[in-house]
Amino acid sequence: MRNVKSIKRNLNNSQLNINNMKKFLFTIIACIYAMAMQAQNDHLKFKGVPIDGTLQEYVQKMRAAGFTSTAQQDGIAILKGDFAGFKGCTIGVATLDGKDLVSKITVFFPENTKWSALYGTYEHLKSLLTEKYGHPANSVEEFQGYTPDDDGGKLHAVKVDRCNYVTEFSPKEGNIQLSMSHDEMLDCYVVLSYLDKVNSDIIRQKALDDL
């Protein structure tokens, strides 16, 4: 009789241990799932604000951050303000194609009339971005076809699209690209773009679903 009681007690203890182990494993799995879902929902930030929400919602947040809204049309809003120590920057806020969901922020820094100033702005921002996001994922800095040896020649290369200066950073939340560009009036400036991964993947998934 004593042996039977002992066996029953051992069986009960074993079942209790199994139940406790199940609860423990369930808790671990739930935590891992929650962390994975949180990672999927992490958005790239601009001025400390996650790149997410409708265009109007995001514009309101940018106004609260000190920017002035100047125009809004076809899923794009244009704002003005100071950014990263530079005054009078132009900021473009863009939504996904066919969906009112912000996915990309582009900063156009003030124009530079000399290569030395343009290059100085580019290098300064590259240094700050490297300090924050680590070593660039990709960086190409070259003149195409020829290498000018003076300030005027290098700036001219930017104007005729023969200067390819592009540095990319790839944090887990998206992509950040720093480059040099010009407008139709051949004014040269540095451009910094932030592309949110979560919201960009939405339009990519929609395209995959269409195939």
Secondary structure as GFF3:
##gff-version 3
##sequence-region A 1 211
A	DSSP	alpha_helix	2	40	.	.	.	ID=ss1
A	DSSP	beta_strand	45	46	.	.	.	ID=ss2
A	DSSP	beta_strand	49	50	.	.	.	ID=ss3
A	DSSP	alpha_helix	55	64	.	.	.	ID=ss4
A	DSSP	beta_strand	68	73	.	.	.	ID=ss5
A	DSSP	beta_strand	76	83	.	.	.	ID=ss6
A	DSSP	beta_strand	86	95	.	.	.	ID=ss7
A	DSSP	beta_strand	102	108	.	.	.	ID=ss8
A	DSSP	alpha_helix	115	133	.	.	.	ID=ss9
A	DSSP	beta_strand	138	143	.	.	.	ID=ss10
A	DSSP	alpha_helix	151	159	.	.	.	ID=ss11
A	DSSP	beta_strand	163	169	.	.	.	ID=ss12
A	DSSP	beta_strand	174	182	.	.	.	ID=ss13
A	DSSP	beta_strand	188	196	.	.	.	ID=ss14
A	DSSP	alpha_helix	197	210	.	.	.	ID=ss15
###
